Amino acid sequence: MSPDFKSFLKGLLNKAPSERLSWPDLLNHAFIRENEQERSERKRRQEKYNLWMSGSLGISEEEVKSNMEFMANKVSNEVGKATKTEVNY
């Protein structure tokens, strides 16, 4: 196991709830955060997917990209709301 993965698990599995990683800490943890190589690979895959979708749906690649950006922003906003909400057990 990588040191980043061990650190991530330790932050999740801490017995003391107050000492566990918070949502923002989890999302910004080195194990979760994209590095430059991962970001480049994701963008390459996204471009291939957009091209494939535009052919499958009969719409322009720009429309696919616009729709994907809209959905990504929507998800990002929901995650942002979730990080501000306190969860009670």
N, C-alpha and C positions, 0 to 999 in steps of 0.2 A: 504494500500500500504506500502511496505517495505521502509525503509529509502534509501536503495540502488537504488530502482526503482525510487523514487522521485528525487534523485540526478541525475540519468541518464536522466530522462525526462527534468529536469531543464537545464541540459547541452545541450540537443537537441533543446529545444524550446525557448532558450534565443533570445530575439528580436534583440540584437546586434550581428551580425555575428562574429565579432572579439572576442566575449566573449563565443561563443559556443564551445563545446568540439571538438577537432580535431579528425581525424580518429584514430590515435594512442591512444589518450585519451579514445575514445569510446571503442576501442577494448580491452583496458586494464582496463576498468571500473569494479568495483566490481560486478555490476549487470550482466555483460557479462562474465567475467573471470570465468573459472571453479574452483570450490573448490575441495578438495581432494576426497570427497564423490562422486561428479559428475564425476570426472575423472575416478574413480574406476568403477562406474556404466557404463560409456561409454565404457571402455575397456572390461567389461564383455559382454555387448551387441555386441561389435565389434567381439569378439571371437565367439559368437554364430552365428552371421551373416556369418563370414568367413567359419565356419563349414558347415552351410546350403548352402552357395554359392558353396563351393567345391563339395558337393554332387550333386547340381543342374546342375553344368556346367561340371562335370566329370574331374575336375582338382584338384591338391593338395591344401590343406589349405595354404601351403606356397606360392603358386602362387597367390592365392586370396589376402593374406596379402601383398605380394610384390606389386601387382597392386593397392591396396588401399593406400599404403604408397606413391607410385608414384603419384597418383591423389591428395592426401593430400598435398604433396610438391608442386605440380603444382598450386593448389589453393592458398597455402600460398605465393608462389612467386608472383602471380597475385595481391593478397591483398597488398603485400609489395610494388609493383609498384604503385598501386592505392593510397597508403598513401603518396607517393612522388609526385604525380601529383596534381597540383593546379586546382581546378574546378572554372571556371568563369561562372557567370550567366548573 
